[in-house]
Amino acid sequence: MYATAKREREIGDKFNKICKDGLGSYCNYLLHEYLSMDMPEIHVLIAKARQDLDNLALKPYVDL
């Protein structure tokens, strides 16, 4: 269930944007350096993760 309160939706939307922005910068380095993944493979994985962030069925909700 998606948050119905306006404030909670705004917080969720901002968190979603922060996560998406952070994926590209943090994960590239970590996946390449520590897991020796190739850059094209990393880009596909990050694109899938960004899509999953928009899937409401996959979003975990925790108490604020």
Secondary structure, DSSP 8 states (H G I E B T S, - for coil): ----SHHHHHHHHHHHHHHHHHIIIIIHHHHHHHH---HHHHHHHHHHHHHHHH-GGG------
